[in-house]
Amino acid sequence: MNSRTLKKHLKYIVPEMRLALIKEPGANPLPINCPDDLEKFVEPLRHYSEEYFIAFHLSATNTICNYQVISHGSLSASLVHPREVFKGALIANSHALIVAHNHPGGSLIPSREDLETTETLIKAGDLLGVKLIDHIIVSSNGLQSLREHSPHLWN
């Protein structure tokens, strides 16, 4: 069987896929105005036994228009690089970001690495024009906003 015959054969076996963009009616997304507004989006992170780091892409009206799982780590760590965080945000044409990660151990206190990562992401966002609005820590005990806990990072 030559390649032409194979292509002809596959044309009948594999259906052609076509992309259709359809705007379906539904609830209008609500803007994220405070950390509690993000709670329903990060709720699944409370139950994971490994760390996950998620980026929520925001529109100009502060509604979540996309999200990306940046990292899935171990029991106590996940690797996060600004390049990976902002790559998806730039592709999605995001106005701003909120990042979140979980602490499977239950603590809501940010680690030194959490604070350093946040500071690096703030600087990268300022340089790229995609502001980091907040960094949320999630555990089975609730959530903690680093913007509220460590506002000096944003000054």
Sequence and secondary structure as in RCSB ss.txt:
>XXXX:A:sequence
MNSRTLKKHLKYIVPEMRLALIKEPGANPLPINCPDDLEKFVEPLRHYSEEYFIAFHLSATNTICNYQVISHGSL
SASLVHPREVFKGALIANSHALIVAHNHPGGSLIPSREDLETTETLIKAGDLLGVKLIDHIIVSSNGLQSLREHS
PHLWN
>XXXX:A:secstr
  HHHHHHHHHHHS                   SGGGGHHHHGGGGG SS EEEEEEE TTS EEEEEEEEE  S
S     HHHHHHHHHHTT SEEEEEEE TT   S  HHHHHHHHHHHHHHHHHT EEEEEEEEETTEEEEHHHH 
GGGG 
